[in-house]
Amino acid sequence: MAHYAHSNHPAIIKRLNRAAGHLKSIVGMIEEERPCVDIAQQLQAVESAIASAKKALINDHIDHCLVHAEEGEGPAEAIAQFRAISKYL
């Protein structure tokens, strides 16, 4: 399988780095014995950010990688790639 440059990967990396920093601050909230409701709210925000990054990555794969598979490795490879990534939807 060939690899191609993805224009939205820097944005995905930025989003994940932000979520990682936020998750680290949540650990601090737990250590500081902050209210559980506040912690749960922040965990929900991190979960949403990660889900959004996953969705962006999968959409990029569908838009970008499968088109290139059509040009190079053929429709059978494109179908195989789609089946492989669809289990993460």
Gaussian input, Z-matrix of N, CA and C with variables (Angstrom, degrees):
# hf/3-21g

backbone

0 1
 N
 C     1     B1
 C     2     B2     1     A1
 N     3     B3     2     A2     1     D1
 C     4     B4     3     A3     2     D2
 C     5     B5     4     A4     3     D3
 N     6     B6     5     A5     4     D4
 C     7     B7     6     A6     5     D5
 C     8     B8     7     A7     6     D6
 N     9     B9     8     A8     7     D7
 C    10    B10     9     A9     8     D8
 C    11    B11    10    A10     9     D9
 N    12    B12    11    A11    10    D10
 C    13    B13    12    A12    11    D11
 C    14    B14    13    A13    12    D12
 N    15    B15    14    A14    13    D13
 C    16    B16    15    A15    14    D14
 C    17    B17    16    A16    15    D15
 N    18    B18    17    A17    16    D16
 C    19    B19    18    A18    17    D17
 C    20    B20    19    A19    18    D18
 N    21    B21    20    A20    19    D19
 C    22    B22    21    A21    20    D20
 C    23    B23    22    A22    21    D21
 N    24    B24    23    A23    22    D22
 C    25    B25    24    A24    23    D23
 C    26    B26    25    A25    24    D24
 N    27    B27    26    A26    25    D25
 C    28    B28    27    A27    26    D26
 C    29    B29    28    A28    27    D27
 N    30    B30    29    A29    28    D28
 C    31    B31    30    A30    29    D29
 C    32    B32    31    A31    30    D30
 N    33    B33    32    A32    31    D31
 C    34    B34    33    A33    32    D32
 C    35    B35    34    A34    33    D33
 N    36    B36    35    A35    34    D34
 C    37    B37    36    A36    35    D35
 C    38    B38    37    A37    36    D36
 N    39    B39    38    A38    37    D37
 C    40    B40    39    A39    38    D38
 C    41    B41    40    A40    39    D39
 N    42    B42    41    A41    40    D40
 C    43    B43    42    A42    41    D41
 C    44    B44    43    A43    42    D42
 N    45    B45    44    A44    43    D43
 C    46    B46    45    A45    44    D44
 C    47    B47    46    A46    45    D45
 N    48    B48    47    A47    46    D46
 C    49    B49    48    A48    47    D47
 C    50    B50    49    A49    48    D48
 N    51    B51    50    A50    49    D49
 C    52    B52    51    A51    50    D50
 C    53    B53    52    A52    51    D51
 N    54    B54    53    A53    52    D52
 C    55    B55    54    A54    53    D53
 C    56    B56    55    A55    54    D54
 N    57    B57    56    A56    55    D55
 C    58    B58    57    A57    56    D56
 C    59    B59    58    A58    57    D57
 N    60    B60    59    A59    58    D58
 C    61    B61    60    A60    59    D59
 C    62    B62    61    A61    60    D60
 N    63    B63    62    A62    61    D61
 C    64    B64    63    A63    62    D62
 C    65    B65    64    A64    63    D63
 N    66    B66    65    A65    64    D64
 C    67    B67    66    A66    65    D65
 C    68    B68    67    A67    66    D66
 N    69    B69    68    A68    67    D67
 C    70    B70    69    A69    68    D68
 C    71    B71    70    A70    69    D69
 N    72    B72    71    A71    70    D70
 C    73    B73    72    A72    71    D71
 C    74    B74    73    A73    72    D72
 N    75    B75    74    A74    73    D73
 C    76    B76    75    A75    74    D74
 C    77    B77    76    A76    75    D75
 N    78    B78    77    A77    76    D76
 C    79    B79    78    A78    77    D77
 C    80    B80    79    A79    78    D78
 N    81    B81    80    A80    79    D79
 C    82    B82    81    A81    80    D80
 C    83    B83    82    A82    81    D81
 N    84    B84    83    A83    82    D82
 C    85    B85    84    A84    83    D83
 C    86    B86    85    A85    84    D84
 N    87    B87    86    A86    85    D85
 C    88    B88    87    A87    86    D86
 C    89    B89    88    A88    87    D87
 N    90    B90    89    A89    88    D88
 C    91    B91    90    A90    89    D89
 C    92    B92    91    A91    90    D90
 N    93    B93    92    A92    91    D91
 C    94    B94    93    A93    92    D92
 C    95    B95    94    A94    93    D93
 N    96    B96    95    A95    94    D94
 C    97    B97    96    A96    95    D95
 C    98    B98    97    A97    96    D96
 N    99    B99    98    A98    97    D97
 C   100   B100    99    A99    98    D98
 C   101   B101   100   A100    99    D99
 N   102   B102   101   A101   100   D100
 C   103   B103   102   A102   101   D101
 C   104   B104   103   A103   102   D102
 N   105   B105   104   A104   103   D103
 C   106   B106   105   A105   104   D104
 C   107   B107   106   A106   105   D105
 N   108   B108   107   A107   106   D106
 C   109   B109   108   A108   107   D107
 C   110   B110   109   A109   108   D108
 N   111   B111   110   A110   109   D109
 C   112   B112   111   A111   110   D110
 C   113   B113   112   A112   111   D111
 N   114   B114   113   A113   112   D112
 C   115   B115   114   A114   113   D113
 C   116   B116   115   A115   114   D114
 N   117   B117   116   A116   115   D115
 C   118   B118   117   A117   116   D116
 C   119   B119   118   A118   117   D117
 N   120   B120   119   A119   118   D118
 C   121   B121   120   A120   119   D119
 C   122   B122   121   A121   120   D120
 N   123   B123   122   A122   121   D121
 C   124   B124   123   A123   122   D122
 C   125   B125   124   A124   123   D123
 N   126   B126   125   A125   124   D124
 C   127   B127   126   A126   125   D125
 C   128   B128   127   A127   126   D126
 N   129   B129   128   A128   127   D127
 C   130   B130   129   A129   128   D128
 C   131   B131   130   A130   129   D129
 N   132   B132   131   A131   130   D130
 C   133   B133   132   A132   131   D131
 C   134   B134   133   A133   132   D132
 N   135   B135   134   A134   133   D133
 C   136   B136   135   A135   134   D134
 C   137   B137   136   A136   135   D135
 N   138   B138   137   A137   136   D136
 C   139   B139   138   A138   137   D137
 C   140   B140   139   A139   138   D138
 N   141   B141   140   A140   139   D139
 C   142   B142   141   A141   140   D140
 C   143   B143   142   A142   141   D141
 N   144   B144   143   A143   142   D142
 C   145   B145   144   A144   143   D143
 C   146   B146   145   A145   144   D144
 N   147   B147   146   A146   145   D145
 C   148   B148   147   A147   146   D146
 C   149   B149   148   A148   147   D147
 N   150   B150   149   A149   148   D148
 C   151   B151   150   A150   149   D149
 C   152   B152   151   A151   150   D150
 N   153   B153   152   A152   151   D151
 C   154   B154   153   A153   152   D152
 C   155   B155   154   A154   153   D153
 N   156   B156   155   A155   154   D154
 C   157   B157   156   A156   155   D155
 C   158   B158   157   A157   156   D156
 N   159   B159   158   A158   157   D157
 C   160   B160   159   A159   158   D158
 C   161   B161   160   A160   159   D159
 N   162   B162   161   A161   160   D160
 C   163   B163   162   A162   161   D161
 C   164   B164   163   A163   162   D162
 N   165   B165   164   A164   163   D163
 C   166   B166   165   A165   164   D164
 C   167   B167   166   A166   165   D165
 N   168   B168   167   A167   166   D166
 C   169   B169   168   A168   167   D167
 C   170   B170   169   A169   168   D168
 N   171   B171   170   A170   169   D169
 C   172   B172   171   A171   170   D170
 C   173   B173   172   A172   171   D171
 N   174   B174   173   A173   172   D172
 C   175   B175   174   A174   173   D173
 C   176   B176   175   A175   174   D174
 N   177   B177   176   A176   175   D175
 C   178   B178   177   A177   176   D176
 C   179   B179   178   A178   177   D177
 N   180   B180   179   A179   178   D178
 C   181   B181   180   A180   179   D179
 C   182   B182   181   A181   180   D180
 N   183   B183   182   A182   181   D181
 C   184   B184   183   A183   182   D182
 C   185   B185   184   A184   183   D183
 N   186   B186   185   A185   184   D184
 C   187   B187   186   A186   185   D185
 C   188   B188   187   A187   186   D186
 N   189   B189   188   A188   187   D187
 C   190   B190   189   A189   188   D188
 C   191   B191   190   A190   189   D189
 N   192   B192   191   A191   190   D190
 C   193   B193   192   A192   191   D191
 C   194   B194   193   A193   192   D192
 N   195   B195   194   A194   193   D193
 C   196   B196   195   A195   194   D194
 C   197   B197   196   A196   195   D195
 N   198   B198   197   A197   196   D196
 C   199   B199   198   A198   197   D197
 C   200   B200   199   A199   198   D198
 N   201   B201   200   A200   199   D199
 C   202   B202   201   A201   200   D200
 C   203   B203   202   A202   201   D201
 N   204   B204   203   A203   202   D202
 C   205   B205   204   A204   203   D203
 C   206   B206   205   A205   204   D204
 N   207   B207   206   A206   205   D205
 C   208   B208   207   A207   206   D206
 C   209   B209   208   A208   207   D207
 N   210   B210   209   A209   208   D208
 C   211   B211   210   A210   209   D209
 C   212   B212   211   A211   210   D210
 N   213   B213   212   A212   211   D211
 C   214   B214   213   A213   212   D212
 C   215   B215   214   A214   213   D213
 N   216   B216   215   A215   214   D214
 C   217   B217   216   A216   215   D215
 C   218   B218   217   A217   216   D216
 N   219   B219   218   A218   217   D217
 C   220   B220   219   A219   218   D218
 C   221   B221   220   A220   219   D219
 N   222   B222   221   A221   220   D220
 C   223   B223   222   A222   221   D221
 C   224   B224   223   A223   222   D222
 N   225   B225   224   A224   223   D223
 C   226   B226   225   A225   224   D224
 C   227   B227   226   A226   225   D225
 N   228   B228   227   A227   226   D226
 C   229   B229   228   A228   227   D227
 C   230   B230   229   A229   228   D228
 N   231   B231   230   A230   229   D229
 C   232   B232   231   A231   230   D230
 C   233   B233   232   A232   231   D231
 N   234   B234   233   A233   232   D232
 C   235   B235   234   A234   233   D233
 C   236   B236   235   A235   234   D234
 N   237   B237   236   A236   235   D235
 C   238   B238   237   A237   236   D236
 C   239   B239   238   A238   237   D237
 N   240   B240   239   A239   238   D238
 C   241   B241   240   A240   239   D239
 C   242   B242   241   A241   240   D240
 N   243   B243   242   A242   241   D241
 C   244   B244   243   A243   242   D242
 C   245   B245   244   A244   243   D243
 N   246   B246   245   A245   244   D244
 C   247   B247   246   A246   245   D245
 C   248   B248   247   A247   246   D246
 N   249   B249   248   A248   247   D247
 C   250   B250   249   A249   248   D248
 C   251   B251   250   A250   249   D249
 N   252   B252   251   A251   250   D250
 C   253   B253   252   A252   251   D251
 C   254   B254   253   A253   252   D252
 N   255   B255   254   A254   253   D253
 C   256   B256   255   A255   254   D254
 C   257   B257   256   A256   255   D255
 N   258   B258   257   A257   256   D256
 C   259   B259   258   A258   257   D257
 C   260   B260   259   A259   258   D258
 N   261   B261   260   A260   259   D259
 C   262   B262   261   A261   260   D260
 C   263   B263   262   A262   261   D261
 N   264   B264   263   A263   262   D262
 C   265   B265   264   A264   263   D263
 C   266   B266   265   A265   264   D264

   B1=1.4489
   B2=1.5310
   B3=1.3195
   B4=1.4577
   B5=1.5325
   B6=1.3197
   B7=1.4600
   B8=1.5177
   B9=1.3024
   B10=1.4446
   B11=1.5201
   B12=1.3281
   B13=1.4579
   B14=1.5264
   B15=1.3032
   B16=1.4551
   B17=1.5230
   B18=1.3083
   B19=1.4556
   B20=1.5252
   B21=1.3413
   B22=1.4642
   B23=1.5314
   B24=1.3242
   B25=1.4656
   B26=1.5251
   B27=1.3492
   B28=1.4766
   B29=1.5286
   B30=1.3196
   B31=1.4742
   B32=1.5279
   B33=1.3137
   B34=1.4635
   B35=1.5237
   B36=1.3233
   B37=1.4680
   B38=1.5233
   B39=1.3214
   B40=1.4672
   B41=1.5258
   B42=1.3278
   B43=1.4631
   B44=1.5274
   B45=1.3311
   B46=1.4663
   B47=1.5283
   B48=1.3282
   B49=1.4735
   B50=1.5221
   B51=1.3288
   B52=1.4689
   B53=1.5314
   B54=1.3289
   B55=1.4683
   B56=1.5242
   B57=1.3315
   B58=1.4662
   B59=1.5280
   B60=1.3145
   B61=1.4649
   B62=1.5115
   B63=1.3201
   B64=1.4566
   B65=1.5316
   B66=1.3275
   B67=1.4612
   B68=1.5315
   B69=1.3233
   B70=1.4654
   B71=1.5262
   B72=1.3331
   B73=1.4690
   B74=1.5245
   B75=1.3203
   B76=1.4657
   B77=1.5243
   B78=1.3330
   B79=1.4673
   B80=1.5273
   B81=1.3266
   B82=1.4663
   B83=1.5171
   B84=1.3253
   B85=1.4647
   B86=1.5293
   B87=1.3108
   B88=1.4741
   B89=1.5237
   B90=1.3268
   B91=1.4677
   B92=1.5299
   B93=1.3253
   B94=1.4695
   B95=1.5285
   B96=1.3302
   B97=1.4661
   B98=1.5195
   B99=1.3349
   B100=1.4573
   B101=1.5209
   B102=1.3162
   B103=1.4690
   B104=1.5302
   B105=1.3252
   B106=1.4657
   B107=1.5252
   B108=1.3096
   B109=1.4698
   B110=1.5285
   B111=1.3366
   B112=1.4667
   B113=1.5291
   B114=1.3197
   B115=1.4644
   B116=1.5269
   B117=1.3173
   B118=1.4707
   B119=1.5243
   B120=1.3163
   B121=1.4696
   B122=1.5256
   B123=1.3097
   B124=1.4630
   B125=1.5274
   B126=1.3248
   B127=1.4712
   B128=1.5246
   B129=1.3162
   B130=1.4664
   B131=1.5207
   B132=1.3245
   B133=1.4644
   B134=1.5292
   B135=1.3289
   B136=1.4691
   B137=1.5215
   B138=1.3264
   B139=1.4585
   B140=1.5292
   B141=1.3113
   B142=1.4620
   B143=1.5289
   B144=1.3209
   B145=1.4638
   B146=1.5260
   B147=1.3168
   B148=1.4648
   B149=1.5248
   B150=1.3219
   B151=1.4666
   B152=1.5185
   B153=1.3124
   B154=1.4574
   B155=1.5314
   B156=1.3185
   B157=1.4666
   B158=1.5250
   B159=1.3258
   B160=1.4659
   B161=1.5239
   B162=1.3038
   B163=1.4584
   B164=1.5237
   B165=1.3261
   B166=1.4622
   B167=1.5224
   B168=1.3354
   B169=1.4569
   B170=1.5258
   B171=1.3240
   B172=1.4624
   B173=1.5209
   B174=1.3331
   B175=1.4702
   B176=1.5220
   B177=1.3259
   B178=1.4599
   B179=1.5229
   B180=1.3052
   B181=1.4690
   B182=1.5254
   B183=1.2981
   B184=1.4622
   B185=1.5302
   B186=1.3307
   B187=1.4645
   B188=1.5179
   B189=1.3205
   B190=1.4515
   B191=1.5318
   B192=1.3071
   B193=1.4633
   B194=1.5206
   B195=1.3174
   B196=1.4555
   B197=1.5195
   B198=1.3123
   B199=1.4661
   B200=1.5236
   B201=1.3287
   B202=1.4647
   B203=1.5236
   B204=1.3093
   B205=1.4611
   B206=1.5164
   B207=1.3149
   B208=1.4568
   B209=1.5356
   B210=1.3359
   B211=1.4601
   B212=1.5208
   B213=1.3351
   B214=1.4629
   B215=1.5131
   B216=1.3057
   B217=1.4584
   B218=1.5136
   B219=1.3110
   B220=1.4497
   B221=1.5115
   B222=1.3288
   B223=1.4673
   B224=1.5275
   B225=1.3163
   B226=1.4707
   B227=1.5274
   B228=1.3361
   B229=1.4627
   B230=1.5199
   B231=1.3343
   B232=1.4657
   B233=1.5233
   B234=1.3173
   B235=1.4670
   B236=1.5284
   B237=1.3122
   B238=1.4712
   B239=1.5289
   B240=1.3390
   B241=1.4631
   B242=1.5249
   B243=1.3116
   B244=1.4644
   B245=1.5280
   B246=1.3111
   B247=1.4727
   B248=1.5247
   B249=1.3260
   B250=1.4587
   B251=1.5245
   B252=1.3127
   B253=1.4718
   B254=1.5240
   B255=1.3295
   B256=1.4727
   B257=1.5248
   B258=1.3200
   B259=1.4713
   B260=1.5285
   B261=1.3347
   B262=1.4552
   B263=1.5267
   B264=1.3111
   B265=1.4630
   B266=1.5087
   A1=107.75
   A2=116.29
   A3=122.29
   A4=109.54
   A5=115.30
   A6=120.70
   A7=108.25
   A8=116.72
   A9=122.61
   A10=109.60
   A11=115.07
   A12=119.84
   A13=109.33
   A14=116.09
   A15=121.58
   A16=108.29
   A17=116.47
   A18=120.23
   A19=113.09
   A20=118.03
   A21=118.58
   A22=113.28
   A23=119.09
   A24=119.94
   A25=112.97
   A26=119.92
   A27=117.83
   A28=112.85
   A29=117.58
   A30=120.29
   A31=110.62
   A32=117.46
   A33=121.07
   A34=109.77
   A35=116.91
   A36=121.12
   A37=110.35
   A38=116.90
   A39=121.21
   A40=110.56
   A41=116.78
   A42=121.58
   A43=110.67
   A44=117.26
   A45=120.86
   A46=111.49
   A47=116.95
   A48=119.39
   A49=111.10
   A50=116.28
   A51=120.53
   A52=109.51
   A53=117.06
   A54=120.81
   A55=110.56
   A56=117.38
   A57=120.66
   A58=110.69
   A59=117.29
   A60=120.78
   A61=111.56
   A62=114.96
   A63=119.82
   A64=110.29
   A65=116.76
   A66=120.75
   A67=110.40
   A68=116.42
   A69=119.69
   A70=110.45
   A71=116.79
   A72=118.89
   A73=111.11
   A74=117.49
   A75=120.60
   A76=110.48
   A77=116.36
   A78=119.44
   A79=109.27
   A80=115.73
   A81=120.03
   A82=111.94
   A83=116.29
   A84=119.99
   A85=110.63
   A86=116.51
   A87=120.56
   A88=109.51
   A89=116.14
   A90=120.08
   A91=111.71
   A92=116.73
   A93=121.67
   A94=112.02
   A95=116.16
   A96=123.23
   A97=111.85
   A98=115.83
   A99=121.65
   A100=109.08
   A101=118.57
   A102=121.36
   A103=112.01
   A104=114.38
   A105=121.21
   A106=112.20
   A107=117.17
   A108=120.33
   A109=109.95
   A110=116.75
   A111=120.79
   A112=110.69
   A113=116.43
   A114=121.57
   A115=109.72
   A116=117.09
   A117=121.10
   A118=110.96
   A119=116.60
   A120=120.78
   A121=110.48
   A122=116.87
   A123=120.70
   A124=111.48
   A125=116.74
   A126=120.02
   A127=110.64
   A128=116.68
   A129=120.50
   A130=110.96
   A131=116.66
   A132=121.11
   A133=111.20
   A134=117.06
   A135=120.76
   A136=110.10
   A137=116.28
   A138=120.41
   A139=110.75
   A140=117.33
   A141=121.59
   A142=111.33
   A143=117.01
   A144=120.90
   A145=111.12
   A146=116.66
   A147=120.63
   A148=110.31
   A149=117.50
   A150=120.76
   A151=110.96
   A152=116.75
   A153=121.35
   A154=110.97
   A155=116.92
   A156=120.98
   A157=110.59
   A158=116.79
   A159=120.65
   A160=110.40
   A161=116.59
   A162=120.97
   A163=110.87
   A164=116.90
   A165=120.82
   A166=111.12
   A167=117.22
   A168=121.21
   A169=111.37
   A170=117.29
   A171=121.05
   A172=110.53
   A173=117.10
   A174=119.39
   A175=110.99
   A176=116.65
   A177=120.46
   A178=110.31
   A179=116.49
   A180=120.54
   A181=109.75
   A182=116.23
   A183=120.08
   A184=110.33
   A185=116.71
   A186=121.14
   A187=112.90
   A188=117.26
   A189=120.97
   A190=112.69
   A191=116.64
   A192=121.01
   A193=112.70
   A194=116.41
   A195=118.17
   A196=111.62
   A197=117.14
   A198=120.25
   A199=109.29
   A200=116.94
   A201=120.20
   A202=111.54
   A203=118.35
   A204=120.45
   A205=109.47
   A206=115.88
   A207=121.04
   A208=110.01
   A209=116.79
   A210=121.71
   A211=112.31
   A212=117.64
   A213=120.63
   A214=114.72
   A215=116.34
   A216=120.79
   A217=113.41
   A218=118.17
   A219=121.76
   A220=114.54
   A221=115.26
   A222=121.36
   A223=114.00
   A224=117.71
   A225=119.48
   A226=110.56
   A227=116.94
   A228=120.60
   A229=110.61
   A230=117.45
   A231=121.08
   A232=110.33
   A233=116.85
   A234=121.41
   A235=110.16
   A236=116.90
   A237=120.86
   A238=110.44
   A239=116.65
   A240=120.06
   A241=110.92
   A242=116.55
   A243=119.65
   A244=110.72
   A245=116.95
   A246=119.92
   A247=110.87
   A248=116.60
   A249=120.43
   A250=111.92
   A251=116.77
   A252=118.93
   A253=112.89
   A254=117.49
   A255=120.15
   A256=112.49
   A257=118.42
   A258=118.81
   A259=111.83
   A260=117.52
   A261=121.39
   A262=112.65
   A263=117.32
   A264=121.18
   A265=111.41
   D1=128.71
   D2=179.25
   D3=-79.11
   D4=153.50
   D5=177.13
   D6=-112.09
   D7=141.86
   D8=-177.56
   D9=-128.31
   D10=152.16
   D11=176.80
   D12=-67.68
   D13=140.40
   D14=-179.85
   D15=-118.95
   D16=121.60
   D17=-176.26
   D18=-68.18
   D19=-24.15
   D20=-177.35
   D21=-95.24
   D22=0.17
   D23=178.68
   D24=-60.24
   D25=-41.54
   D26=177.17
   D27=-58.38
   D28=-37.74
   D29=178.43
   D30=-67.94
   D31=-37.71
   D32=178.23
   D33=-66.55
   D34=-43.36
   D35=178.13
   D36=-60.61
   D37=-44.04
   D38=178.80
   D39=-60.24
   D40=-43.83
   D41=179.90
   D42=-63.41
   D43=-42.68
   D44=-179.38
   D45=-69.54
   D46=-38.40
   D47=176.68
   D48=-63.32
   D49=-39.10
   D50=177.49
   D51=-63.92
   D52=-43.29
   D53=179.24
   D54=-64.60
   D55=-38.45
   D56=179.40
   D57=-64.05
   D58=-42.45
   D59=177.10
   D60=-63.98
   D61=-40.20
   D62=179.52
   D63=-65.92
   D64=-40.18
   D65=178.80
   D66=-62.90
   D67=-38.91
   D68=177.79
   D69=-62.78
   D70=-37.88
   D71=178.45
   D72=-68.53
   D73=-28.83
   D74=177.07
   D75=-67.12
   D76=-37.81
   D77=175.72
   D78=-58.82
   D79=-41.92
   D80=176.66
   D81=-61.75
   D82=-39.23
   D83=178.00
   D84=-60.97
   D85=-40.80
   D86=-179.95
   D87=-67.06
   D88=-44.18
   D89=179.08
   D90=-62.84
   D91=-31.79
   D92=178.57
   D93=-83.27
   D94=0.68
   D95=179.40
   D96=58.32
   D97=43.82
   D98=176.34
   D99=-69.92
   D100=161.76
   D101=-178.79
   D102=-59.25
   D103=139.73
   D104=-177.89
   D105=-59.20
   D106=-35.37
   D107=179.81
   D108=-62.06
   D109=-42.36
   D110=178.83
   D111=-64.10
   D112=-42.51
   D113=-179.60
   D114=-64.95
   D115=-45.33
   D116=179.85
   D117=-61.00
   D118=-39.46
   D119=178.56
   D120=-62.61
   D121=-43.34
   D122=179.87
   D123=-69.29
   D124=-36.96
   D125=175.92
   D126=-63.21
   D127=-38.59
   D128=176.91
   D129=-61.54
   D130=-40.47
   D131=179.11
   D132=-63.74
   D133=-41.68
   D134=178.41
   D135=-66.80
   D136=-43.38
   D137=178.79
   D138=-59.29
   D139=-42.89
   D140=178.79
   D141=-64.64
   D142=-39.88
   D143=179.41
   D144=-64.45
   D145=-41.60
   D146=179.36
   D147=-68.17
   D148=-42.39
   D149=177.43
   D150=-61.57
   D151=-38.31
   D152=178.27
   D153=-65.60
   D154=-40.86
   D155=177.78
   D156=-64.77
   D157=-41.06
   D158=178.50
   D159=-63.41
   D160=-43.45
   D161=179.23
   D162=-61.92
   D163=-43.55
   D164=178.80
   D165=-62.59
   D166=-41.50
   D167=179.05
   D168=-64.47
   D169=-45.44
   D170=-179.48
   D171=-66.26
   D172=-42.82
   D173=177.53
   D174=-61.64
   D175=-39.81
   D176=177.35
   D177=-62.45
   D178=-42.37
   D179=179.29
   D180=-60.57
   D181=-46.20
   D182=-179.65
   D183=-63.07
   D184=-46.16
   D185=-177.70
   D186=-70.05
   D187=-36.77
   D188=-169.45
   D189=-103.86
   D190=-58.02
   D191=-172.47
   D192=-66.81
   D193=-40.94
   D194=-178.08
   D195=-69.48
   D196=-30.91
   D197=175.37
   D198=-65.39
   D199=-42.98
   D200=179.00
   D201=-67.95
   D202=-32.56
   D203=176.87
   D204=-62.80
   D205=-35.84
   D206=178.09
   D207=-62.54
   D208=-37.05
   D209=-179.22
   D210=-76.15
   D211=-32.31
   D212=-172.58
   D213=-111.96
   D214=-69.38
   D215=-169.94
   D216=-87.94
   D217=-9.63
   D218=174.40
   D219=95.66
   D220=168.23
   D221=-176.91
   D222=-60.62
   D223=-34.57
   D224=-179.18
   D225=-61.73
   D226=-41.14
   D227=178.18
   D228=-68.46
   D229=-38.46
   D230=178.00
   D231=-61.12
   D232=-42.26
   D233=178.63
   D234=-65.33
   D235=-42.73
   D236=179.32
   D237=-62.31
   D238=-41.86
   D239=178.51
   D240=-64.56
   D241=-41.52
   D242=179.70
   D243=-64.24
   D244=-42.56
   D245=177.57
   D246=-61.53
   D247=-40.39
   D248=-178.69
   D249=-65.17
   D250=-43.13
   D251=-176.84
   D252=-81.48
   D253=-23.31
   D254=-177.00
   D255=-65.56
   D256=-20.77
   D257=178.41
   D258=-69.55
   D259=-11.93
   D260=178.77
   D261=-97.71
   D262=1.96
   D263=179.98
   D264=-72.35

